[in-house]
Amino acid sequence: MSGEFVLHEAAAALMRQAVQAISKDIDGRLREHRLTLVQRRALTVLSERQVLTPGDLSFALDVDAGATTRLLDRLVAKGMCRRYRGSGDRRQVQLEIAELGLSALAMTQGTVSAVMAEWFSGVEGRDLEIVRRVLSKLLATRR
C-alpha cells in the first residue's frame, strides 16, 4: 500500500469516528427530551413544509423508505407528528408535525450548536478554518 492511500484511509476513518462520536453526544442530550438527532431532523423538515409525504421526508433526510417508516412510527407513537390520508388521493399518506413535536423542537433549540461548540472549544480558529477548507474541497470535487 502506498503512503498516500494509508493517509486517505486514516483521514476517512477519523472523519467517520468524529461524526459518530458527535452524533452520539447530540443523541445523549436530546434523549432528555425523548428525541434522537434523526427524529429532530425529521421534525425540523416537517415544521418547514405544509404538505409532506413519507417519500418527501425520506428524500430530505437521505434515508430509505423502511427507515423512514420506522422513524415515523416512533414519532407518531410519541404524539410528535401525524399521518393522514390526502384529500385528493386517499391512497397517499401525508404528514404534519403535531403541537408536541413543535414543543420538542423549541425545547431542543440550540442543543446541536451547544454540543458542536463543546467539541470545537479546544480547536484554534485557524485550525478550524483549515478543516473547513479541506472538507469544502472534498465536497466540491463530488458535486
C-alpha positions in Angstrom: 0.0 0.0 0.0 1.2 3.5 -0.8 1.7 6.0 1.9 -0.8 8.3 0.3 -3.5 5.6 0.4 -2.9 4.9 4.0 -3.3 8.7 4.8 -6.5 8.8 2.9 -7.9 5.8 4.8 -6.7 7.2 8.1 -8.4 10.6 7.4 -11.6 8.9 6.3 -11.6 6.7 9.4 -11.1 9.8 11.7 -13.9 11.7 9.9 -16.3 8.7 10.4 -15.3 8.4 14.1 -15.7 12.1 14.7 -19.1 12.2 13.1 -20.3 9.1 15.1 -19.0 10.5 18.4 -20.5 13.9 17.9 -23.8 12.3 16.9 -23.7 10.1 20.0 -23.2 13.2 22.2 -26.0 15.0 20.5 -28.3 12.0 20.9 -27.4 11.8 24.6 -28.5 15.5 25.0 -31.7 15.0 23.0 -32.6 11.8 24.9 -33.6 14.1 27.8 -36.4 15.3 25.5 -37.3 11.9 24.2 -35.7 12.5 20.8 -32.8 11.4 18.7 -30.9 13.5 16.2 -32.6 11.9 13.3 -36.0 12.4 14.9 -35.2 16.0 15.5 -34.1 16.4 11.9 -37.4 14.9 10.7 -39.4 17.2 13.0 -37.4 20.2 11.6 -38.3 19.1 8.0 -41.9 18.6 9.0 -42.0 22.1 10.6 -40.8 23.7 7.4 -43.4 22.4 5.0 -47.2 22.4 5.0 -47.7 19.2 2.9 -45.2 16.4 3.1 -45.3 12.7 2.1 -43.2 9.9 3.6 -41.3 9.9 0.3 -40.6 13.6 0.6 -39.3 13.1 4.1 -37.2 10.1 3.1 -35.6 12.2 0.3 -35.0 15.2 2.7 -33.3 13.0 5.3 -31.5 10.9 2.7 -32.7 7.6 4.3 -34.5 4.6 2.7 -38.3 4.1 2.9 -38.0 1.4 5.6 -36.0 3.7 7.9 -38.5 6.5 7.3 -41.4 4.3 8.2 -39.8 3.2 11.4 -38.9 6.8 12.2 -42.4 8.0 11.6 -43.9 5.1 13.6 -41.8 6.3 16.6 -42.7 10.0 16.2 -46.4 9.1 15.8 -46.3 6.9 18.9 -44.8 9.8 20.8 -47.5 12.2 19.5 -45.0 14.4 17.8 -46.4 14.0 14.3 -49.5 12.8 12.5 -50.2 10.7 9.4 -53.4 11.3 7.4 -54.8 10.5 4.0 -54.7 13.2 1.4 -58.0 14.8 0.4 -57.4 14.4 -3.4 -55.9 11.0 -3.5 -56.9 8.9 -0.4 -54.1 6.4 -1.2 -51.5 9.0 -0.5 -50.3 9.4 3.1 -49.5 12.9 4.2 -47.6 14.1 7.3 -47.8 17.0 9.6 -46.0 18.0 12.8 -48.1 18.0 16.0 -48.0 20.5 18.8 -45.9 18.2 20.9 -43.4 18.0 18.0 -43.2 21.8 17.8 -42.7 22.0 21.5 -39.9 19.4 21.4 -38.2 21.4 18.6 -38.5 24.6 20.7 -37.1 22.9 23.8 -34.1 21.4 21.9 -33.3 24.6 20.0 -29.6 25.2 20.3 -28.8 21.7 21.6 -26.8 20.7 18.4 -25.0 24.0 18.4 -24.1 23.6 22.1 -22.6 20.2 21.5 -20.7 21.4 18.5 -19.3 24.4 20.5 -18.1 21.9 23.2 -16.5 19.7 20.6 -14.6 22.5 18.9 -13.8 24.5 22.1 -10.2 23.2 22.1 -9.5 23.9 18.4 -8.0 27.2 17.4 -9.8 29.3 14.8 -7.1 28.9 12.2 -7.1 25.1 12.6 -10.9 25.1 12.3 -10.6 27.2 9.1 -8.2 24.7 7.7 -10.6 21.8 8.4 -13.4 23.8 6.9 -11.4 24.4 3.7 -10.3 20.8 3.4 -13.8 19.5 3.8 -15.2 22.1 1.4 -12.6 21.0 -1.2 -13.5 17.3 -0.7 -17.2 18.1 -1.2 -16.6 20.4 -4.2 -14.9 17.5 -6.1 -18.0 15.3 -5.7 -20.8 17.6 -6.8 
